[in-house]
Amino acid sequence: SVESSIPEGQRAAWRKHSAQGFTTKEQFEDEAVRHIETTLARSLFNCDELAAYSGTALAFRDRLVIEWNRTQQRQSFADQKRVYYLSLEFLMGRAMDNAMLNVGMKDAARAGLNELGFNMEDVISQEHDAALGNGGLGRLAACFLDSMATMNFPAWGYGLRYRYGIFKQEIVDGFQVEVPDYWLDFNPWEFPRHDVTVDIQFYGYVSRKTDENGKSVAVWEGGEIVDAVAFDVPIPGYGTPTTNNLRLWSSQASKGEFDFQKFNSGNYEGSVADQQRAETISAVLYPNENFETGKELRLKQQYFWCAASLFDIVRRFKKGKKAWSTFPENVAIQLNDTHPTLAIVELQRILVDLEGLGWDEAWNIVINTFGYTNHTVMPEALEKWSVPLMQNLLPRHLQIVYEVNARFLQMVEKKFPKDRDLLTRVSIIEETQPKMVRMAHLATIGSHKVNGVAELHSDLIRTTIFKDFVTIYGPDKFTNVTNGITPRRWLHQANPRLSELIASKLGGYDFLTDLTKLNKLETFLDDKAFKKEWQEIKYANKVRLAQYIQKTTGVSVNPKALFDIQVKRIHEYKRQQLNILGVIHRYLTIKAMSPEERKKLAPRVSIFGGKAAPGYWMAKTIIHLVCAVGEVVNKDKDVGDLLKVVYVEDYNVSKAEILTPASDISEHISTAGTEASGTSNMKFVLNGGLVIGTCDGANIEITREIGDSNIFLFGNLAEDVEDLRHAHHYGSFQLDPDLAKVFSAIKSGTFGDAGRFAALCDSITDHGDYYLVSDDFASYIQTHGLIDEAFKDQDAWLEKCITSVSRMGFFSSDRCIDQYAEEIWNAEPLPPDGGANGKANG
Ligand code: F58
């Protein structure tokens, strides 16, 4: 073994001096102060909250690094199948709170910080979110990393180290303004590995040469080289020493290529410009959710990251000196949407061009290695790359794509002779002008399993975008893994008091690693003290949010009011417009009431949050309408506490941790059939809030689990959407009468310049109402009426909340990972020696 090659004396010395990390409050203070004084070169006299954060983070980082090294060593020795999760987005949020809870030393650190004169919550809030993602897809990847570490899977994440994450949103005069998010100023959670770099090639040309065996091989030459440098981020599991790795690639001018010619000849500017061009590849995260722009730089990002990751994975496999045919027994690669599809082509290129395998042998390995997760059926979000673009940037890869396609179509033709239409429909190449590479087809053909992210969504992909592929491959290639969320961050971290209350009833924190244990909570539905404390916790969470809203927007909201929250990316299909039009309807209703009638009404706070893609004009209009309505309603003396409308600026993971525990109702109201799953619906219910929602995505399974009396469903069903759209187009469109009144108010200037909202209103009245806002309006308003009524009976409401939480076990991301491991990866966990490690919860 590697160990026995090192002399015993040396090993003993190493063991003696090996870093241990702190284990007590005292030692934590020692370490934090040491880091503040020496690592940061600060003293007691200039130690502010940021320095206190840095010292604390560095102390905990030491703890993580020790286990991280051990985990990596253990995984190398164990030599079992590894899982690689390829995602262009990892929406991690803050790391320190998570590290403290996973290490089990948060209480000690809190006490230590107090002695040093700091408050834990203030210190935690100094950390900048790692916002390397847009929305659900990126956050899902982060939850999966947490689950894989917690469940001891030997698993790595691979992504890009964007210099700028998702932009920071400012609301200026009721409009969204984007500000760059430069988050790397001080980031103690990443480790640059300047020794781990990979040369990545772009452009150039392909020629064929004959090798020593007389075989013709493709050779890709010329073009340019950019370096990929690895930055590693430790991912600690909860209640286990397992600490996995997230490897993010950063682009840098190639050391070999850096233009010394230019440099030496005095063209300093030119050589720096080259340097910057290389760095541009990993500079920014594309800020679109469910929309593809087809920019060349985006394709460069994708190949850069796929090629670096594949090189790394193959290098690790080759160390084991095993036969290539065993590759799929040692490596599982999961593709988070089609963004990493080039990895399929890259592995085929490595095996055929560089390692000399035959085409079929290589392709077999490829298919058995990859799994592909689809996250959308919406046509505008399906990735396509123009053939000329790919030809220029990745000439050899395009050849491989054509070869894969030719062989695939041959197989189809054999199975279904003379069905030309079928061939056209399933071809990887779309015969448009210019021709396009359909990445979802390539990902499907190059993987052994394709999964959707909720039952309805998986059914829809089988019957719509992948219908022909089901015919060709049979149904077994297509499966469902309903999304989940990590209860560590979304219950224990975001809602510590609720987590503690639950633990006190269930006799410990086991539910955090087996969420189905929550079902025992139902036996406490008659426990008055328990219910009272539950209610107090919800109220305290609402008070906290009210204070945050007061501080950041100046609006006072009554924490006793019903908090109605919709926070997610702004998109027409998610229908924030339905929500705000409903709010206007409520406002008009209140205005028309007598003072006596008003007294009977339950006060409401409508809270919105979320970013619009910078180029998505309609989404920005929706934000503006919400703000404009807030301006009017919040000042209206007739309304008072009965209705407040708030826009929370710059919604992100750390803000979600404040918002999620504070809802009474949250809105998940997408047009049926459009939201693949949704995951915030799960977060809100797990935190004791109820849902108003459509029969869409995971709402359907949430309903099945918690019972239909515990959710407020409304609206048309997915199966009827197509007919309704058709009817809008060909029949006469009938605007809902209540919605018509709302539009009159907008058009009369009640919320300022009506011209600003014209396109939004017209999209519903004149342009087909694609998202069925009018069709669902009456049902939506009526359901909100039911919510008002239900909220008046606080006892019954509370019972719904507790019952729902107790039935949420299914929605843990641990269950997802189990399912992926079992049905797609065929991978096993690698528990640390002795199993449990005796970590405390705190
Ligand atoms: C989301 N997709 C789905 N895409 O919309 C949501 O229903 C689902 O719960 C979630 O994935 C997890 O499965 C999503 O967030 C993106 O953000 C992409 C970013 C890159 C461009 C294409 C959309």
Residues whose N, C-alpha, C, O or C-beta is under 5 A from the ligand:
A	BS01	F58	N134 G135 G136 L137 G138 L140 N288 E289 N290 F291 H375 A381 V453 E675 A676 S677 G678 T679
